[in-house]
Amino acid sequence: MAVWDDLVGQDRVVEQLTAAARSAGATVAAGRGAATGAGGNASLMTHAWLFTGPPGAGQITAARSFAAALQCTSPDLALGGTPGCGFCDGCHTVLAGSHADVKYVRTDGLSIGVGDMRALVLRASSYPTNGRWSVILVDAAHRLTEAAANALLKGVEEPSPRTVWLLCAPSVQDVLPTIRSRCRMLVLRTPAAEAVADMLVRRDGVEPGTARLAALAGQGDIERSRRLAVDEQARTRRDEVLRIPLEVADIGGCLAAAQRLVDTAKADAEALAETQDARETDDLKAAYGAAEGSKTPRGMAGAVKELEKRQKSRATRTRRETLGVALLDLLGFYRDVLAIQLGSTGALANEDQRQALGRVAQSGPPESTLRRIEAVLACRRALDRNVDPLLAVEAMTVALRAG
């Protein structure tokens, strides 16, 4: 299976990346470095790329596929084959995350610090060890601190001849203008529900009816659609969220719904902490050679403190992401309500909630639905500003009741 097969509904992006990978192969064969700058012929290789698009459209998948194509060693390339065969050692190790010359930059916390970015810029100054290119993939460029972004700027301003930066962010506005001006930008679009459903049937063996409903409910987010198709718990969580519009008839119902939503997000974070935090702590103690009941090894206290800080940041991010998914489900619900009220004949994201949608649509005019949509968006903005989650969600549910 070619590495590009995981990109659903992104034919234009695949065409551009394939052409650039061919150009990169020709560059390596000729013994030259990568072209610099973000302009020029879109089919040529350049040293920095920025992948943007709506949530779940596949920015990271596109960047990872491109990294694999750059390292592809298929013998078919000499015969005009497409880079990114998916079977050679180069493709396989990149997709598995074990290629020595492809560095993935991820964060479980809320930001990527300057120390990590300086280390990457230093690494980017060297040539690849055994691959064709040295590739650095930053899967959350919008989470860079200001100092980290400035450090990254040095890397893309003065690129090494065989180094490629692949940055992923929700939108171009989330990246410093000085950085994005030095990148070639690729904007992914929301894939059609039909294409997502077809992928779920072919690759995950999902029953066609279930795949269609999951693709619609996922609202273009491929991973969210997959979880809804194969994970019973994800479907149960969504059903609980979509009961909220029917439970906010009184203040008591508003407060109870808000508390349940926040408690669910907290439970998700705690479930992750029970397994991952304990494992990380044990690994750290083992690395320092700490024995039960013995004196704490020198330097370990500071390392434990730093680990706890990262774990706390990860728990906060997990809670936010769980609430964010719930709010997106609510937005989709009220958008469907508005579509029904305005007589739209298009497909609804929540086809399996037709009865509930009809009840809410009959309970008020379209103007009330628009105010409820704004209440959900206001809650998202409040969470982004670090407002206490329970207060933000309670304010939202009360506004949903008022309409």
Protein Blocks (a to p, Z undefined) as FASTA:
>chain_A
ZZklmpghilmmmmmmmmmmmmmmmmmmnopacdedjedjfkbccfbdcdeddehilpmm
mmmmmmmmmmpccfklmnopaehehpamklmmmmnopafkbccdddfblbdcfklmmmmm
mmmmpccfklmbdcdddfblmlpcfklmmmmmmmmmmccfkbccddddfbfklpcfklmm
mpccdddddddfklmmmmmmmmnopafklmmmmmmmnnopaklmmmmmmmmklmmmmmmm
mmmmmmmmbmklmmmmmmmmmmmmmmmmmmmmmmmmmmmmmmmmmmnopaehiacdehkl
mmmmmmmmmmmmmmmmmmmmmmmmmmmmmmmmmmmmmmmmnopabdcfklmlmmmmmmmm
mmpcfklmmmmmmmmmmmmmmmmnopafklmmmmmmmmmmnZZ
